[in-house]
Amino acid sequence: MHFFNYRKGVLYAEDVPVKAIAEACGTPLYIYSYGTLLRHFKAYDDAYDGIPRIICFALKANSNVSVLRVFAKNGGGADVVSGGEIFRALKAGIPPYKIVYAGVGKTEREIRYALRSKILMFNVESENELVEIDRIAGLMKVKAPVSLRVNPDIDPGTHPYISTGLKKHKFGIPIEKAFAYYRLAERLEHTKVVGIHKHIGSQITKVSPFVEALKKTLLLVDELGRHGVQIRYLDIGGGLGITYRDEEPPVPRDLAMGLVPMLKDRQLTLIMEPGRSLVGNAGILVTKVLYLKRGEEKEFVIVDAGMNDLIRPSFYGAYHRIQPVEKKKRKSILADIVGPICESGDFLAKEREMSGVKQGEYLAVMSAGAYGFTMSSNYNSRPRAAEVMVKGKRFALVNTRETYRDLIRGEVVPRFV
Ligand code: LLP
């Protein structure tokens, strides 16, 4: 469910015509719907009513400070994977005691920053990292709160690039080894075991992999309990899919119905790390048609957004719906919708049947709120897009379009050149 709908053939973001925003702010342009963000957040929160919980939004999906602020104001926390994300989360007003920190390659600087900030816990991904965090905590004369990210070896049935919970992946600690690592963590002087973490992949469209992974994780929690290792926070990761095309993923309540029965009567605080399912359908990318080009074999619609703005189609072969901002009665065409970048892989859609478009018109790339702007780059020296948030009849820039000056900010030419 989202609030990008047509009224008499005109696409609206909540109560504002998308075209009006595009004309005011230029393109390419990301537009986020406040109402959709809030609705998605509440859907998660309500689904787990009665269970102590923290919804730690995965910043990697969308780290715009205003987006984070919406969640922060409603009690949300953050799942971060870098010092930069800790910085953003804190800037947005997310309290440090609601921040969990994952990632296989945390640096000393990042670990120090996290300890100084007093985050809730480190989701530790290897034995060496555990020892390193303990060492740094010792130097800082603090205790590091840790949870171990266990790898439950469950196939989430998703794109290989975004599946993470199998043995062959770099993530987490094999679940069979986790017990021994917990015993080690208990012995470390500057470490305090507080939780357990798992995350098996992304864009998962079934409940069963979540259930299987939780079952395995809880077996370990029980075994730890029998040996006196108390787990307070159970972090089940993120990964719930969304509808890009015709997928029918479970909604948060469906997922909760699968998981909650296993969590009843346990002294645990549940942590969730949804990313895509909170923001994916709450954002669109608006782009302008620059040229139409009839190739030898097919038509090309050349637009002003490229793979640097939205890399998902090029990188994962991901499907995003592309809709006209104003519907016209025209003959449909079969076209590749491509960007201006000098790569054949620069496309937003391939062989897409769509209603005919004209130069100068706008298109909306749907479901672009997750892993859209955050994965964008300056490739081909293209300034990154602007971002706007809409709430009802109001809209505001929440990130200014980059300028050419921004492109060379920080670059220096040494004397010897
Ligand atoms: N927690 C951890 C530890 C993660 O690694 C991720 C995503 C999440 C939570 C959030 O997962 P979500 O709820 O968004 O599925 N760039 C790819 C997706 C990469 C996901 C990486 N990890 C894409 O555009 O599809």
Residues whose N, C-alpha, C, O or C-beta is under 5 A from the ligand:
A	BS01	LLP	A58 A61 A102 I162 H199 G201 S202 Q203 G237 G238 G239 L240 E273 P274 G275 R276 S277 R312 Y371
